[in-house]
Amino acid sequence: MADAHSRATAKTGARIAELRHQTNLSAKRIADCADMDLTHYQRIERGEGHPTLYTLVQIATALEVGVSELVDGVAANDLPSGREPYGYSQSVSRRNRRDLYG
């Protein structure tokens, strides 16, 4: 399982594994179709790897799904500690708060 600071990669890996199980195909078959090393693919499924966008496109193509399906359920609060993205509509209030409190 992934360490505490990478819930996003753990959820992504679990979702990839779920989609693969739905196809009834082996990890080796999906890794082959994705043109990637089996060990690397398995690490991603276990939430131990940090896949790039390119890698996610390869996996999505092999699974015959859209990339968005691989990250379904991943939210901003799943990102590593210290990362706090927010919507553009909140930028003024966040900037003012940062100016006040440093």
Backbone as JSON, one array per atom type, in Angstrom:
{
  "sequence": "MADAHSRATAKTGARIAELRHQTNLSAKRIADCADMDLTHYQRIERGEGHPTLYTLVQIATALEVGVSELVDGVAANDLPSGREPYGYSQSVSRRNRRDLYG",
  "N": [[0.85, -1.19, 0.0], [0.39, 2.29, -0.52], [2.36, 5.01, 0.9], [1.44, 7.33, 3.55], [1.35, 9.91, 2.46], [0.46, 9.77, -0.16], [-2.26, 9.32, -1.04], [-3.7, 9.85, -3.34], [-2.33, 8.51, -5.42], [-2.64, 5.93, -4.49], [-5.43, 5.58, -4.61], [-5.78, 5.9, -7.36], [-4.32, 3.73, -8.33], [-5.81, 1.61, -7.23], [-8.18, 1.99, -8.6], [-7.36, 1.5, -11.22], [-6.66, -1.2, -10.97], [-9.19, -2.23, -10.36], [-10.59, -1.69, -12.76], [-9.09, -3.28, -14.47], [-9.63, -5.84, -13.45], [-12.29, -6.01, -14.15], [-12.06, -6.48, -16.84], [-11.19, -9.03, -16.9], [-8.57, -9.67, -17.48], [-5.05, -10.36, -17.24], [-2.48, -8.73, -15.26], [-0.09, -8.74, -16.63], [-0.93, -8.92, -19.3], [-2.3, -6.47, -19.65], [-0.18, -4.7, -19.11], [1.52, -5.36, -21.23], [-0.12, -4.57, -23.4], [-0.18, -1.87, -22.84], [2.35, -1.22, -23.41], [4.45, -1.29, -21.51], [6.66, -2.0, -18.75], [6.04, -4.87, -16.78], [6.54, -4.93, -13.99], [6.62, -2.2, -13.33], [4.0, -1.47, -14.0], [2.59, -3.05, -12.13], [3.44, -1.88, -9.73], [2.19, 0.6, -9.94], [-0.51, -0.18, -9.84], [-0.56, -1.06, -7.2], [-0.37, 1.31, -5.91], [2.09, 2.37, -5.45], [3.63, 3.59, -7.3], [4.19, 6.66, -9.09], [2.5, 7.65, -11.51], [3.04, 9.23, -14.66], [1.32, 11.58, -16.8], [1.55, 10.61, -19.4], [1.95, 7.87, -18.91], [-0.49, 7.22, -17.71], [-2.16, 7.62, -19.9], [-1.26, 5.57, -21.56], [-2.03, 3.31, -20.02], [-4.8, 3.7, -19.84], [-5.47, 3.49, -22.54], [-4.79, 0.8, -23.0], [-6.67, -0.41, -21.33], [-8.9, 0.36, -22.59], [-10.45, 2.65, -21.91], [-11.34, 6.02, -20.93], [-8.91, 8.43, -19.83], [-9.86, 9.88, -17.66], [-11.41, 8.07, -16.28], [-9.57, 6.59, -14.87], [-8.79, 8.15, -12.76], [-11.04, 8.59, -11.37], [-12.81, 9.51, -8.55], [-10.66, 10.51, -7.14], [-9.65, 13.21, -5.21], [-8.92, 16.67, -4.3], [-8.21, 16.62, -1.59], [-6.86, 14.27, -1.4], [-4.32, 14.61, -2.19], [-0.73, 14.91, -1.59], [0.41, 15.93, 1.67], [0.55, 19.39, 2.39], [-0.05, 20.31, -0.08], [-2.46, 22.28, -1.39], [-4.67, 22.86, -3.43], [-7.01, 25.14, -4.94], [-10.12, 26.43, -6.2], [-10.36, 28.84, -8.85], [-12.21, 30.82, -8.26], [-11.96, 31.21, -5.59], [-9.62, 32.52, -5.23], [-9.14, 35.28, -4.62], [-10.08, 35.62, -1.94], [-8.44, 33.74, -0.65], [-5.9, 34.76, -1.2], [-6.06, 37.21, 0.18], [-6.32, 36.26, 2.81], [-3.86, 34.97, 3.09], [-2.18, 37.16, 2.94], [-2.88, 38.44, 5.3], [-2.27, 36.56, 7.33], [0.16, 35.5, 6.71]],
  "CA": [[0.0, 0.0, 0.0], [1.14, 3.54, -0.61], [2.57, 5.7, 2.16], [0.35, 8.23, 3.92], [1.31, 11.15, 1.69], [0.1, 9.58, -1.56], [-3.59, 8.72, -1.19], [-4.13, 10.01, -4.73], [-1.77, 7.41, -6.22], [-3.25, 4.69, -4.01], [-6.78, 5.51, -5.18], [-5.64, 5.7, -8.8], [-3.9, 2.34, -8.52], [-6.96, 0.75, -6.92], [-9.15, 2.14, -9.69], [-6.79, 0.79, -12.36], [-6.82, -2.64, -10.69], [-10.62, -2.52, -10.49], [-10.93, -1.71, -14.18], [-8.44, -4.46, -15.06], [-10.4, -7.02, -13.03], [-13.52, -6.03, -14.94], [-11.75, -7.02, -18.16], [-10.74, -10.42, -16.71], [-7.24, -9.83, -18.06], [-3.94, -10.35, -16.29], [-1.65, -7.52, -15.22], [0.89, -8.86, -17.72], [-1.59, -8.61, -20.58], [-2.53, -5.01, -19.71], [1.14, -4.06, -19.22], [1.96, -5.57, -22.62], [-0.92, -3.7, -24.26], [0.2, -0.49, -22.53], [3.76, -1.09, -23.8], [5.23, -0.92, -20.34], [7.21, -3.08, -17.95], [5.07, -5.44, -15.86], [6.85, -4.5, -12.62], [6.2, -0.8, -13.21], [2.53, -1.49, -13.99], [2.13, -3.61, -10.85], [3.68, -0.85, -8.7], [1.13, 1.6, -10.08], [-1.74, -0.79, -9.31], [-0.44, -1.12, -5.73], [-0.31, 2.67, -5.39], [3.47, 2.67, -5.09], [4.24, 4.39, -8.35], [3.61, 7.98, -9.36], [2.46, 7.65, -12.97], [2.94, 10.47, -15.41], [0.16, 11.65, -17.69], [1.82, 9.7, -20.51], [1.72, 6.51, -18.43], [-1.93, 7.06, -17.54], [-2.73, 7.48, -21.24], [-0.92, 4.21, -22.0], [-2.86, 2.36, -19.29], [-6.18, 3.91, -20.26], [-5.59, 2.92, -23.88], [-4.79, -0.66, -22.85], [-7.94, -0.81, -20.7], [-9.97, 0.87, -23.47], [-11.26, 3.62, -21.17], [-10.77, 7.36, -20.93], [-8.0, 8.71, -18.71], [-10.63, 10.36, -16.51], [-11.9, 6.92, -15.51], [-8.5, 6.1, -14.0], [-8.66, 9.01, -11.58], [-12.38, 8.78, -10.81], [-12.82, 9.4, -7.09], [-9.51, 11.2, -6.55], [-10.0, 14.61, -4.92], [-7.81, 17.51, -3.83], [-7.77, 16.23, -0.24], [-6.06, 13.06, -1.52], [-2.97, 15.0, -2.56], [0.21, 14.89, -0.47], [0.37, 17.0, 2.66], [1.18, 20.63, 1.96], [-0.63, 20.73, -1.37], [-3.82, 22.72, -1.14], [-5.22, 23.6, -4.56], [-8.35, 25.7, -4.76], [-10.71, 26.96, -7.42], [-10.01, 30.23, -9.17], [-13.16, 31.74, -7.64], [-11.53, 31.42, -4.21], [-8.27, 33.08, -5.22], [-9.07, 36.58, -3.95], [-10.2, 35.44, -0.49], [-7.25, 33.02, -0.18], [-4.77, 35.68, -1.25], [-6.23, 38.15, 1.29], [-6.03, 35.54, 4.06], [-2.43, 34.74, 3.13], [-1.56, 38.45, 3.25], [-3.12, 38.74, 6.72], [-1.7, 35.6, 8.27], [1.47, 35.07, 6.27]],
  "C": [[0.88, 1.24, 0.0], [1.32, 4.17, 0.77], [1.5, 6.77, 2.34], [0.26, 9.48, 3.04], [0.9, 10.96, 0.23], [-1.23, 8.83, -1.72], [-4.07, 8.8, -2.63], [-3.59, 8.87, -5.59], [-2.34, 6.07, -5.77], [-4.65, 4.51, -4.6], [-6.72, 5.26, -6.69], [-5.25, 4.25, -9.1], [-5.04, 1.37, -8.28], [-7.99, 0.81, -8.05], [-8.66, 1.41, -10.94], [-6.95, -0.72, -12.17], [-8.28, -3.06, -10.85], [-11.03, -2.63, -11.95], [-10.31, -2.93, -14.86], [-9.22, -5.73, -14.71], [-11.71, -7.14, -13.81], [-13.3, -6.6, -16.34], [-11.41, -8.5, -18.11], [-9.41, -10.7, -17.38], [-6.17, -9.75, -16.98], [-3.22, -9.0, -16.33], [-0.63, -7.56, -16.35], [0.27, -8.49, -19.06], [-1.82, -7.11, -20.72], [-1.2, -4.27, -19.85], [1.67, -4.19, -20.64], [1.2, -4.63, -23.56], [-0.56, -2.22, -24.06], [1.65, -0.2, -22.92], [4.61, -0.59, -22.64], [5.68, -2.16, -19.59], [6.18, -3.56, -16.94], [5.3, -4.96, -14.43], [6.4, -3.07, -12.38], [4.67, -0.73, -13.14], [2.01, -1.98, -12.64], [2.34, -2.61, -9.71], [2.6, 0.22, -8.75], [-0.18, 1.06, -9.52], [-1.72, -0.83, -7.78], [-0.39, 0.27, -5.09], [1.08, 3.08, -4.97], [4.18, 3.53, -6.13], [3.52, 5.72, -8.49], [3.57, 8.15, -10.87], [2.35, 9.05, -13.56], [1.65, 10.46, -16.23], [0.34, 10.68, -18.85], [1.52, 8.25, -20.11], [0.24, 6.25, -18.24], [-2.63, 6.9, -18.89], [-2.45, 6.07, -21.78], [-1.84, 3.18, -21.33], [-4.31, 2.48, -19.71], [-6.42, 3.31, -21.64], [-5.65, 1.4, -23.81], [-6.11, -1.17, -22.27], [-9.16, -0.4, -21.53], [-10.99, 1.72, -22.72], [-10.63, 4.99, -21.33], [-9.88, 7.56, -19.71], [-8.78, 9.14, -17.47], [-11.17, 9.21, -15.67], [-10.84, 6.38, -14.56], [-8.4, 6.89, -12.71], [-10.02, 9.31, -10.95], [-12.33, 8.56, -9.3], [-11.65, 10.06, -6.39], [-9.87, 12.68, -6.4], [-8.78, 15.36, -4.4], [-7.32, 17.08, -2.45], [-7.0, 14.91, -0.24], [-4.61, 13.36, -1.89], [-2.05, 14.97, -1.35], [0.06, 16.11, 0.43], [1.12, 18.22, 2.15], [0.68, 21.14, 0.62], [-2.09, 21.05, -1.14], [-4.36, 23.52, -2.33], [-6.62, 24.1, -4.25], [-8.83, 26.28, -6.09], [-10.38, 28.44, -7.61], [-10.95, 31.22, -8.51], [-12.81, 32.03, -6.17], [-10.21, 32.17, -4.11], [-8.16, 34.41, -4.49], [-9.13, 36.4, -2.44], [-8.99, 34.71, 0.07], [-6.04, 33.93, -0.17], [-4.85, 36.67, -0.11], [-5.89, 37.49, 2.62], [-4.54, 35.3, 4.2], [-1.7, 36.02, 3.48], [-1.72, 38.79, 4.73], [-2.35, 37.86, 7.67], [-0.35, 35.04, 7.84], [1.43, 33.77, 5.65]]
}
